Structures are given as C-alpha cells and as structure tokens.
Amino acid sequence: MEVNITIKENLKIRAFYLFFIITSIQTGAGIMGAPKYIFLESGHDSWIAVLIAFIYMVIIAFAMIIILNQYETADLYGIQVDLFGMWIGKILGSLFIIHLGASLFSILITYIAVVQIFIFPTFPTYTMSLILLSLIIYSVLGGIRVIVGIVFIFFLLIQFLLFLLLFPAMRMDFLHFLPLFNASPVELLKGARSTSYSLMGFEILLLLFPFIQNKKNIKLPVILGVSWSAFILFLVTFIAIGYYSPNQLGNLDWSVLGLFKTVSFSFIERFDYIVVASWMLVILPNMILLMWGMTYGVKRLYGIPQKKTLYIASSIFFILSFLFQDSKLISITVTIIGKVGFWVVFIYPLILLPLVIIKKRWRKHKGDIQND
C-alpha cells in the first residue's frame, strides 16, 4: 500500500470547503443534548468548559496539520502504515474505520429516537432507517465532490436555526450563572471532556488531505471551522443555562431541541416539529462524510471497491437499528462512543505527532549519511 497517493485533478477540492466540511460534521446529533452532560460536570460554569474544549481542539487541529504537512499527499491510513509497518498500520486503520462506523451508527439511532419522541411515536424504525441510509448511499455514490456540494448547500440551509435561538435567549435568567467561577478546575476539565462526542468529526481532515488542491492554505479554513463549531456549542450551552433552571437542565436529554419550543408564529403552533424535521439537514452531512471515510478506508487498506463496502455497511446498519430502539441503550451506546472517540480524536494525534517528526528527521539524517 502506497503512503502517498495520487488523486486525479477532477476529484480534488479547494481548501476553502474544509470550513463547511468540518463545521457540518461536528454540528450534528451530539449537540442536541450536549448542554445537559456538560452541565452535570461543570454546573453553571459549563460555558467556561466549552471554551477550554475549544482551546484544546485548536491545539489538536494544529497537530493534525503539522502531521499532514510532513508528507506530500498522505492520509491517516498511509501515515500509520509508514510509521508502524503494514500489519500494525492496517490494524490501526481498521480500528479507525470502526470508529467512523460507530459514530455514524450512533447518529443514525439517535436521530430516529428523536423523531419518534418529538413527532411520530409510532413511526417505524425500519422506515426512518431506510430513508436515511438511502440518502447516504445516493450521496456517497456521487463521489467526494458531490458530497462536498451537499455539505455546502445543507450548511447554508440550516443556518436559520441560529436566528430562532433569539426567542429563548430573550427569556434567559442571568441569575442562573451566579456565582461565577464556582466550578473547580477538575470539574471544568470534566465538562470540557464531555464535549468530545459533540465535537468529534474533524478527524476527517486526516482523510481528506490528499484531495485538497491548495494544501498550503488549509490552516485558516480548518481553524475557522472548529471555531464556528465551538461557537455554536458555546451559544446553545450558554442559552440553555440561562433559560432552564438547574433541575430542568440536569434532567433534559434533548435540551437544545427544547429551546425551540418557545418559538411560535401565528401560522405554526408547534415550531419545534419543524426544527426536528429540519435537523435531518444537520445530521445527513455527518453521516455521509463518515460513510465516505469508512468506504474510502476499506478501499485504501484492503482494495475493496467503495460501492461494495457501501452496500454491505448500510445493510449492517439497517439491521442493527432494529436492536437499538431502547432510549437507555442508545444513551449508553453514545456515552461509550464518546469516551472512545475522545482518545481517538483528542489524544491519538498528540501521540502521532512526535513519531512523525522523529521519523522525518531520521530519514533526513539517513539520507545525509548516504550522500556523504
């Protein structure tokens, strides 16, 4: 397996689109209930925990960029093979593929549960699963440029949801934030860690790097992308703390969706129904990008065509969705994926970084000796 790969020009994308890709893949199912879990760890100082998570996320983003810049056109799968050899590299690559698949499946079952809770309690799981997976298959079959186009369009379409947050923001009680800085450093760090599931996804950069035309310009869109995602999480967490009482926020599983219940117009009585339906535009880019990362990884590591992997993986997810209909089981699954994802996304790049730099310096030193 080649470490550096050659991508055809008609498959490449501009670095500019990384902003939309990263923001779209980070803002998904996790953010619907994130304020509750951050609040349980950090209390009314949860907004500070989000800022800490943002700073750490920027550090990880820079670490990823430095790792990728040590190679010409390598992705994570090739980098791992280069560092650890073929067998260990493929095992680590396979684990990363499983991570992507688990993240996709958690989003799938979470959104189905939300639809059944908020809109149609008797809506069949298999119907919703089939609809979502069909849209994912159709999009991934179009290739990376079609996927990026969908991500870009959907990003523009769902921004109206941010303006709707003005309604609950106007009803905030700022006494809920007092006393300030009451949480201990340990509690703040725990709160920052609890954001991991909501902010996972930007590891897709490690796979998209070979597809970028102007690789030298990836820093700005990547940093802006993670900043916008962190801003949205900070905004909904801040509003949720001010809007809900401590007892309410600590017990609401979908606190962000609950904020939209305050939105009302003369022609629509339950606007939260519209929000839940519109949220499909939020989670679809997540799942499409994750599915592409899975199928691309299987092709890179084992030479299996992406189309074949796409159909097999979709069938597996469809069958598994029948087994994950209990809300407690879904909650446990999401918690486990969030904890594992924390190590994959926020710790593993810091382990890779020194290894990649040492390997590059060793190669340079070896080359200098051979030239002498």
Secondary structure, DSSP 8 states (H G I E B T S, - for coil): --SB----GGG-B-GGGHHHHHHHHHSSSGGGTHHHHHHHHHGGGHHHHHHHHHHHHHHHHHHHHHHHHTSSSB-HHHHHHHHH-HHHHHHHHHHHHHHHHHHHHHHHHHHHHHHHHHT-TT--HHHHHHHHHHHHHHHHHT-HHHHHHHHHHHHHHTTHHHHHTHHHHTT--GGGG-STT-S-HHHHHHHHHTTHHHHTTGGGHHHHGGGBSSGGG-HHHHHHHHHHHHHHHHHHHHHHHHHS-HHHHTT-TTHHHHHGGG--BTTBS-HHHHHHHHTHHHHHHHHHHHHHHHHHHHHHHH---HHHHHHHHHHHHHHHTTT--SHHHHHHHHHHHHHHHHHHHHTHHHHHHHHHHHHHHHHHHHHHHHH-
